[in-house]
């Protein structure tokens, strides 16, 4: 209760300024470089996620793959993601955020080249597996880094804007996939990685990570470059150092298993559930096998991909603009409601189609449902779960928490990705009813348990959750 009073006083005492002046203050060279590198990585993430949808028919035809072979190609991404998730937190804590970005970008490039020059299924699968490892490493790294370098009043918008580039990547790969071959599309996917690599020579390390490992002088210098010489940041620096020292004194043991202590149970539950929800609600099924959905529903492939890419892009922009205005929790609820509606209506459209009822209108109904689901994902569930997960964990368990969240996301993603094609063959109606049920559970969970983190510093959020 005392923590809540202090938070309310701090918020009421905070100086009010326009959004444009806040953006101008934070847009230092160091911050822009860090943000740009994360955004490029998020863009490549989106390209990887969306790649298998528009290329399915081309790859299956050129390499003579069966449905099971292609399901393995799609799902091996999540197997690699599990491997990457197991090492992500420890790697980011051990070598720092920036060196981990180096590793991720190199693996992205190797994976794209493996897919582009594949003559057999094994090299195609190897490239996809490497992409999975990289996603497992980078899924949590990007939001953590953005959260750790951005002032509290713009943290949600900056994180959401960076994650918006993942949606742009999916949209771009959908649009390009209708006009270029799958090999050319893989080569195009490597271009943003090549752009990012030289930027990483100049990207600043996370000041909170520097404080954690005891590099005090570098911490102060990096924070100065991030905030700018004309900005007063002494209070922020003191708060970070004080909280880091408290964490060290409170729990000197740096073992992985301290994350499972009772005091972290609520934070761990929130992070794990909000990260797993999009996967259990079928987002990878929609994304990886959009081609199959459109074919099953009788929708034009080109029309479907192009309209989906436009809707996802604009929904992501809207979510970015609203995340620090309406807050994380409200956007999550809106996003969950839209996803529920999309899954329910597409299930109804397949039900009508199977019984030859309103055959002329069911493709339009199915397309509208996919667009509702895609737009709902872009406005909230695409970025906000990772924003929340990057905010709620103290620095001493952030790496371990990232590993757990990534692992849960990867396993749930693998289950949906691998079985989605088989579920469609079993019953499209039943498949989307299952996803709609998961959306309903998500609405209840978020409404009852997920806290609002808008407008609070990372240290304030973590102190409140542990009180």
N, C-alpha and C positions, 0 to 999 in steps of 0.2 A: 504493500500500500504506500509506503514511504517512497519507494522508487517511482510509483505512478505520479505522486504529487510532484516530485522533483522533475519528472519528465514534462508534466504539464506546465510547470513554471518556466522551464528552459524553453519550451516551445513558445509560450506567450511572450517571453523576453527577447526572443530572436528577432533581429531586425528584418523588416519586410522590404523587399525590393522586387523590381519587375523581373519577369522571367528572362527578358533579353539581357538585363544587366547581370543576372546570375550566370547565364551562359557565357557572356563576355568575360566575366571574372575567371571562370574555370577553364576557358579555352587557351591555356598556355601551350607552348610548343610540346613540352613533355607529355601533357595530358592528351593532346591531339594525336601524337605518335602512338601512345599506348592504346587509345581508343581505336585508331585506324587499324592497328595490327590485329586487335581482337575482332573487329568487324570483318576484316578480310577472312580470318579464320572461321567466323560464323557463316560467312557467305559460302566458303568451301564446304562447311558442314552441311548446309542446305543443298548444295549441288550433289553431295554424296547421298544424302537421304532421298532426294528426288530422282536420282539417276536411273534406278531400276524400273521406274514406271513407264516413261516413254520409250525405253529401249527394249522392253520385254520381247516383243514380236521379232525385232531385228536380230537380237542376240540368239534367241531360240532357233531362228531359221538359219543363220550363218554358221553357228556351231553345232547345230543339230541336237539341241537340248530338249529333254522331256519336261513336263510340268514339275516332276520331282527334282530334276536337275536344276531348274530355275528357282524352285523354292529353296534349294540348298544354297544357291548363289545369293539369293536375297537374305536368307537367315544367317549365313556365315558372317555377315556384317555384325550381327549381334553377338556371335560367339567371340569375335575379336574385341567387341565392345566390353565383354565380361573380363577378358584379359587386361585390357586397358584400364578398366575400372579398378581392378585389384591393385594396380600400381600407381594410379593417378594421384591419390592423396599423398602417399609417401614420396613420390617423385617430386611433386610441387613443393613439399616441405623440405626435402633434402637439397635440391639444387636451385630452388627458387622458381618464381613464376615465369620469368623471361627465358631461362634456359629450357624449361619445359615447352615453351612455345616453339623454340628452335627444333626440338625433337619432333613435335607434332607436325610442323610444316614439312620437314624432310620425309616423314612417313607418308604424308598426303601425296607428295610428288611421286614417290616410288610406287604407291598404290595406283595412281592414275596411269602411269606408264605401263604397269603390268596389265591393266585392263585394256588399254589402247592397242597393245601389241600382242594380245592373247591369240594364239592359234588353237589352243585346246582349253577345255574347261578348267584344268588345274591352275593355269596362270591367271585366268579370269577370277577364280575363287581366291587365289592368293592375294591379288590386288584388292579385292573386296574385304578380305580378312584384315589386311593392313589398315585399310580405311576404318574398319571397326575398332582396331586397337587405338587409332588416333582419336576417334570420336569418344572412346572410353576415357582417354586422357584429357581431352579438351572440353568435354561437355560441362564439367564443373569448374575447370580452370578459368575459362573465359569470364563467367559471371563473378567468380571470386575476385579475379584481378580488377575488373571494372568496379566492383563494390569497394575494393580496398584503396582505389586511387581517386574516387569521386566524392565530393562533398555530399553530406546527407540530403540536402534539399534537391539535388539533381540525380541522386543515385538510382532511383527507379527509372527515370526517363533515360539515363545513359545506358543502364543495363538493358532496358527494353529496346532502345534504338540499336544497340549492338546486336541483340538477338533478332531484330527485325531483318538484319542482313541474311540470316538463315532462311527466312521466308522469301527474301528476294532471290536467294540462291535456288530455292525450290522452284520459284516462278520462272526464273531464267532457264533452268534446265528443262522444265516442262515446255516452254515456248521453243527453245532451240531444238529440243528433241523431235519436234514435228518437221524440221527442215534439214537437219544434218544427220549423218550416220552415227551409230553408237560409238565407233572408234574416234571420230572427230570430236564428238561430245566429251569423251574422256580426256582428250588432249586439251580441250578448252578448259576443263575443270582444273588443270594444273597451273593455269596462268595466274590466278590470284595468289597461289602459294609462292610463285616466283617473284611476284610483286612484294609480298610480305617479307621475304628473307632479308633483303637489304635494310628494311625498316627496323628490324630487330637489333641491329647494331646500335641504334639510338633510343630504343624503348627503355624507359626507367623501370627499375625493379619496384615491387610493391613496398611502400613504406612500412606497412604493418608486418610484413615478413622480415624486413630488415630489423625492425624493433624486436621481433620475436627471437632472432638469432643473435641479438646483442650488438649489432653494427650501428651504434648510436650516431656517429658522425655522418655516415651515409644516409641514415634515416632522415636526419634533419636536412641534409642537402637535397635529397630527392623530394621531400615534402615542400621545400622552398621552390624547387623548379616546377612542381605540379601546381602549386597555388599561385605562384608569381611573386615577385619581389615587393609589389605594392599591396599585397594582401596580408592581413594579420592572421596568422595561423598558430600562434603560440598556444592558445587554449586547446586547439585540436591536437597539437603535438603532445601537450602535457596529458591530455585525456588518454591518448593512445599509449603513451609510455606508462602512465599510472595503471591502466587496466592490464597491460601486458605484464607488469611487475606483480600485480595482484594474482594473476593467473599462475605465474611461476611459483609464487609463494604458497598458493592454495593447493597446487597439485604438481609437485616436482617430478613425479613419475611421468615419463613421456610414452608410456606403453599404449598400444592400440586399444587395449581392452578397457581403458578408463572411460571411453565413450559410452560404455554400457552401464555406468553407474546410474543410480536412481535419479540424481539431479539433472542428468541429460536425457532422461527417458521421454519427456514431453517434446523436447526439441527434435529428438531423433525420430519419434513417431510422425511428427508433422512433416519433416523433410522427406522421409521415406514415402509416405502416402501421397503427398502432392507431386512427387517426382514420378511415382508409379502410375498415377491415375491416367495421364494421357496415353500411356502404352496399353493399359488394360481397357481403355475405351476405343482402341483400334486405330490410333493415329498412323502407326506404321503399316497397317493393312490398307488404309486409305492411300497412303503416300507411295508405298512400294508397288502396290498392285492396282493402281488407278485404272490402268489399261484393261485389266480383267473386269473391274466394276463397270466401266463404260461399255465393254463388249456384252456383258451379261444383261445390262439394262437397255441395250439397243441404242446407245448414245454415240454420236459421231466422235471419234477419237480426237481429232484436231480441235473441234469445238469445245469438247470437254476439258482438254488440257489448257487451252488458251483462256477460257473463262475462269477456270480454277486458279490459274496463275495471277490473273488480274484481281480477283476477289481476295486471295490470300495477301497480296501486296498491300491493298488498301486497308484491309482489316489490321494488318501489322502496324501500319502507320497510325491508324486510329488508336490502337492500343498503346503505342508509344506516347502519343499526345496526352492520353488520359491517366497513365499509370501513377503519376505524381500529383494528379488532380483529384481523381475519384478514389485512389488508393488501390492496393493490390487485391484486397479481399472482394470488393464489389465487382471488379473486372473478372476475377476468377468465377464468381457466381454467374455472371452474365455469360461467360464463355462456356461454363458447364451446362447452363440451360440451353444454349444454342446447339451444343454438341448432342445433347439428349434429343432435341427436336429433330436434328438432322438424321440421327440414327433411327429414330422411330419412323420418320416419314419414308426413308429409303427402304426400311423393312416393309412398310405398307405397300410401297410401289412394287417390290418384288412379289409380295403376296398377291396383288392384283394381276401382275403379269403371269404368274404361274397358273392362275385360274382363268386367263384370257378375258379379263375384265378391263375395260377402258384401255385397250392396247395402244391406241393412238396417243394417249396422254401419259402413260407410265414412264416413257423415257424422259419426258420433260420434268415429271415429278422427281425422278431419280437424280437428274442433273441438278435441280434446285436443291435437293437434299444434300448432295455432295458439296455444293457451294455454301450452304448454310453451315455445314460441319467445318469446312475449310476456313470460312471466315471466322467462325467462333473460336477455332483453334488459334488462328492468327492474332485475335484480339486479346487473348489472355493465357490460355494453357500452353502456348508455344514458348513464352519467355518467362512468365511470372513464377512458375514453380522453381526454376533455377535461380531467379532473383531472391526468392524467399530462402531457399536452401543456402545461398551465399551470405545471407544476413544473420541467420539465427544461431550460428555456431561460434563459440569462442575460439580464439586463435590457437589454443593448445590442442583442440580436438578437430580443427577444421579439416586437416588432411584426412584423418580417419573417417570423419563424417562424409567427406567427398567420396571416399572409396565406397562406403556403404550405400550412399544414395545412387552413385553410378552403377554399382553392382545390382541393386534392386531394379533400376531402370533397364539395365542390359538384359537381365534374366526375363523380366516381364515382356520386354521388347522381342526377345528371341521366341518366346512362346507364341506370341501373336503373329509374328512375321512368318514363322515356319508353318504354322497350322492354318493360316488365313486362306490359302488357295484350297486346301482340303475342306475347310469349313464352308467356303462358297459352293463347292461341289456337293456337299451334304445338304445345305439349305441356306440360301442367301437371306431368306426371311429370318430364320433362327439366328444366323450370325449377327445381324445388326440389332436384333432384340437383345442379345447378350451384351453387346456394346452399349445399348441404351440403358440397360440395367446398371452397368458400371458407372455411367454418367449420373444416374439417379443417386447412387451411393456417394459419389463425389460431391454432389450438391449438399447433401446432409452433412458430410464430414466438414466441408469448408465453412458452412453456415454455423456449425456448432463449435469448432475447435481451432480453426486457423486464425491467428491474431493479425491485426493490421500493423504493418511496419513502416508505413509512410511517415516521413518527417523525423525519424529518430536516427541517431548515430548507431553504428554497429555495436558499440560498447553499451549503449542504452538498451538496445533490443535484447542483447544477451544477458545483461544484468536483470532485466525484467522477467525473462523466461526462467532464469535460475532462482528467482526470489521465492 
